Amino acid sequence: MPQLDTATGDWLRVEIERLWATAHELNELRALLAVRRGDIGLDIAASNEAERILGSTAAPAHRLEVGDSEPEVRAAVVAGGRAMGAVVRSTRWRSPGVIEVSQIVVRTLEGMLVS
């Protein structure tokens, strides 16, 4: 494995961190994989909901299973955010994996409001 000088290594670490911090699509993929593996402690209903929201590139109304009107989408986004919050509050040990996936799902829902 080639050795990097300190400046290059520091730059690379900063760039990798920037990618992980700002690339929501990568976070969605990581969350979706965790949900599909079933290793984060979500119950079946929450896993299905997270997969439906994260695992599609369809229009928000289709992903949320509501009509195309803006008020219906907005109401479904709010309900989805509340549901994911309830999942976190009800998780016995408040697993870091559950919290992270829930946050990513909520961020995805928020993105649906501006799309």
Secondary structure, 3 states (H helix, E strand, C coil): CCCCCHHHHHHHHHHHHHHHHHCHHHHHHHHHHHHHHCCCCCCHHHHHHHHHHHCCCCCHHHHHCCCCCHHHHHHHHHHHHHHHHHHHHHCCCCCHHHHHHHHHHHHHHHHHHHC
